[in-house]
Amino acid sequence: MNASLAASSMPDGLRALIVSDDVEPVWLNELGGLTIRDGDRYIKWNPLSSGIDLRKEVDRLAWAAPFTVVPRVIEFGSNADAQWMITHALPGESAVSARWRHVPLLCAREIGRGLRILHDALPVAACPFTWSIEDRTNGRHTAASLHAPPDDLLVVCHGDACSPNTLLAHDGSFLGHVDMGSLGVADRWADLAVASMALDWNYEPAFEDEFFAAYGIAPDAERIAFYRDLWNREDELQK
């Protein structure tokens, strides 16, 4: 995306938040949300029409920050049209950046290692957030009604453990995570199934076995299939 062109087409409310001459568009989602780098800050801007409440991510980042590496929130705000969140930039790059996506073996290993670090670091008993099947389907379905396999191990899941949300340090080692708006307690396979599936979207080859080895677990075909199907059908199951 051309930075100058993107800046000229940004909503007025977003442009008003920019404080640097060094601006780079990072992400445009299908609901109209924008993320930009503004010098050493990141601005995430979502129209209210998106249905995404950024306050959820602000609260989750604040909770997780004492335990693991996540962006520090500088500001949260809203107006009649949108919400925004401004965070300090972490000293690394997304695992799908131009620098890293061409070394898929390294990325698969570090994404797996990073997810294990996250799951080990966040205290389940102290977590006020959940990412259960009931939460994800707006209470319309339960684990029993969807014939979910029994929980393997409850952890605090990332909630969107796709490859772009893992950051790597300058030496290629795992640094931290971003995009934590769905963080909450759930079976670890809810994260593992999606994180491994996302490798196929971003890398060739995907090195899925290396991902699981780096996490320290053997693939569980039943749980992988269930949680991938839940991810793919989540919008449908909320209706």
C-alpha atoms as one frame of an Amber mdcrd trajectory, in Angstrom:
protein
   0.000   0.000   0.000   1.340   3.428  -0.918   1.759   5.391   2.319   1.052
   8.851   0.931  -1.990   7.643  -0.982  -3.326   5.814   2.050  -2.788   8.835
   4.290  -4.798  11.051   1.950  -7.724   8.624   2.088  -7.727   8.169   5.859
 -10.753   9.330   7.838 -10.381  12.833   9.296 -10.590  11.472  12.824  -7.666
   9.180  12.230  -5.522  11.799  10.519  -6.040  14.079  13.512  -4.311  11.527
  15.768  -1.094  11.407  13.716   1.877  13.206  15.288   4.757  12.032  13.061
   5.844  12.624   9.476   6.828   8.948   9.378   3.490   7.195   8.766   3.029
   3.715   7.358  -0.285   1.925   6.764  -0.090  -1.547   8.319  -3.484  -3.220
   8.105  -6.951  -2.666   6.683  -9.536  -5.196   7.784 -12.696  -6.189   5.982
 -14.837  -4.189   8.451 -13.127  -0.880   7.714 -10.696  -0.880  10.622  -7.262
   0.627  10.018  -3.936   0.169  11.766  -1.073   2.549  11.012   2.432   3.058
  12.316   2.936   6.662  13.426   6.629   7.033  14.203   7.223   4.923  17.319
   3.507   4.456  17.932   0.742   2.369  16.417  -2.795   3.648  15.981  -5.660
   1.188  15.656  -8.835   2.901  14.433 -12.200   1.178  14.056 -15.497   2.648
  12.860 -18.359   1.950  15.252 -20.105   0.222  12.363 -17.489  -2.557  12.530
 -19.047  -3.916  15.705 -15.568  -4.291  17.252 -15.142  -2.769  20.724 -11.516
  -1.734  21.187 -12.085  -1.291  24.917 -11.954  -5.072  25.148  -8.419  -5.090
  23.767  -7.351  -2.180  25.991  -8.518  -4.095  29.073  -6.839  -7.324  27.980
  -3.523  -5.665  27.167  -3.502  -3.975  30.550  -4.138  -7.302  32.274  -1.552
  -9.273  30.267   1.260  -6.690  30.366   2.718  -7.726  33.754   3.130 -11.310
  32.559   4.207 -11.201  28.909   5.397  -8.873  26.134   2.479  -6.965  24.615
   2.111  -3.371  23.413   1.624  -0.706  26.094  -1.480   1.404  25.607  -0.876
   5.159  25.492  -4.393   6.341  24.743  -7.892   5.091  24.145 -10.623   7.328
  22.760 -13.893   7.421  20.901 -16.296   9.777  19.195 -19.631   9.479  17.418
 -18.042   7.596  14.523 -15.147   5.489  15.762 -12.912   4.180  18.525  -9.119
   4.296  18.558  -6.266   2.854  20.548  -2.688   4.142  20.478   0.164   1.927
  21.664   3.933   2.143  21.898   5.695   0.152  19.186   7.561  -2.956  20.287
  11.130  -3.397  18.967  10.375  -6.123  16.449   8.478  -7.034  13.295   5.512
  -9.221  12.448   6.370 -12.801  11.532   4.818 -12.147   8.113   6.856  -9.020
   7.372   8.982  -8.906   4.223  12.024  -9.637   6.358  10.743 -12.893   7.847
   8.105 -14.503   5.653  10.765 -15.983   3.351  12.260 -18.029   6.207   9.208
 -20.171   7.032  11.049 -22.766   9.104  12.287 -20.119  11.532   8.837 -18.517
  11.664   6.993 -21.773  12.311   9.343 -22.617  15.167   9.209 -19.178  16.774
   5.433 -18.884  16.444   5.092 -22.244  18.195   7.665 -21.360  20.845   6.048
 -17.977  21.401   2.603 -19.464  21.847   3.943 -21.880  24.462   5.622 -18.981
  26.277   2.326 -17.090  26.278   0.308 -20.045  27.541   2.828 -20.748  30.295
   3.102 -17.103  31.367  -0.529 -16.030  31.731  -2.187 -17.164  34.978  -5.471
 -18.930  34.312  -6.815 -18.523  37.847  -6.301 -14.765  37.772  -7.693 -14.150
  34.286 -11.036 -12.286  34.240 -11.665 -13.038  30.557 -12.919 -16.166  28.807
 -12.909 -17.352  25.204 -15.219 -20.299  25.634 -17.397 -21.844  22.965 -20.389
 -20.179  24.619 -18.665 -16.772  24.411 -17.665 -17.290  20.802 -21.206 -18.191
  19.722 -22.997 -15.490  21.744 -24.440 -18.161  24.014 -26.231 -19.902  21.167
 -24.198 -23.095  21.464 -22.377 -25.039  24.151 -19.476 -27.437  24.019 -21.956
 -30.277  24.440 -24.286 -29.097  21.662 -21.367 -28.819  19.236 -19.920 -32.175
  20.379 -16.631 -30.582  21.360 -13.862 -32.913  22.500 -13.074 -32.734  26.233
 -10.736 -29.951  27.264  -7.085 -30.924  27.147  -5.679 -28.041  29.190  -7.217
 -24.693  30.032  -4.859 -21.789  29.389  -5.229 -18.086  28.724  -5.484 -18.166
  24.947  -4.387 -15.380  22.626  -7.693 -15.592  20.769  -6.259 -14.755  17.333
  -2.937 -16.587  17.216  -2.535 -16.160  13.448   0.996 -15.643  12.154   0.857
 -11.823  11.727   0.181 -11.412  15.456   3.526 -12.877  16.526   6.417 -10.394
  16.628  10.018 -11.460  16.078  13.079  -9.658  17.412  15.896  -8.478  15.158
  17.688 -11.828  15.546  14.566 -13.778  14.521  13.657 -14.941  18.019  10.177
 -14.631  19.476   9.527 -11.187  20.958   5.853 -10.800  21.813   2.244 -10.737
  20.649  -0.220  -8.146  19.349  -3.951  -7.999  18.549  -5.235  -9.397  21.830
  -8.890  -8.358  21.702 -10.190 -11.919  22.168  -7.734 -13.056  24.872  -9.351
 -15.351  27.400  -9.404 -18.729  29.088 -10.082 -21.674  26.790  -8.631 -25.048
  25.868  -5.132 -24.576  24.453  -6.168 -26.308  21.227  -8.399 -23.344  20.406
  -5.166 -21.407  19.841  -3.037 -24.279  18.564  -5.480 -25.303  15.835  -5.747
 -21.795  14.411  -2.074 -20.885  14.755  -1.054 -24.009  12.845  -3.742 -23.478
  10.196  -2.556 -19.903   9.653   0.915 -21.121   8.696  -0.589 -22.415   5.443
  -1.996 -18.956   4.704   1.339 -17.211   5.114   4.241 -19.561   4.345   5.386
 -22.064   1.766   6.125 -24.632   3.012   4.158 -24.253   6.252   6.295 -26.504
   8.524   3.302 -27.354  10.698   5.128 -30.252  12.374   7.932 -27.880  13.362
   5.360 -25.542  14.908   3.988 -28.307  17.135   7.480 -29.530  18.006   8.503
 -26.026  19.058   5.391 -25.708  21.206   6.211 -29.108  22.693   3.130 -31.129
  21.816   2.068 -33.804  19.335  -0.753 -32.858  16.938  -4.216 -33.903  18.110
  -6.246 -34.483  14.960  -9.659 -34.455  16.659  -9.121 -31.198  18.542  -7.440
 -29.533  15.560 -10.392 -30.393  13.319 -12.965 -29.201  15.841 -11.347 -25.853
  16.629 -10.545 -25.092  12.993 -14.164 -25.736  12.100 -15.311 -23.508  14.981
 -13.010 -20.731  13.762 -14.287 -21.004  10.193 -17.942 -21.124  11.255 -17.862
 -18.663  14.139 -19.877 -15.953  12.391 -22.468 -18.508  11.298 -22.768 -19.959
  14.813 -23.415 -16.524  16.322 -26.644 -16.114  14.339
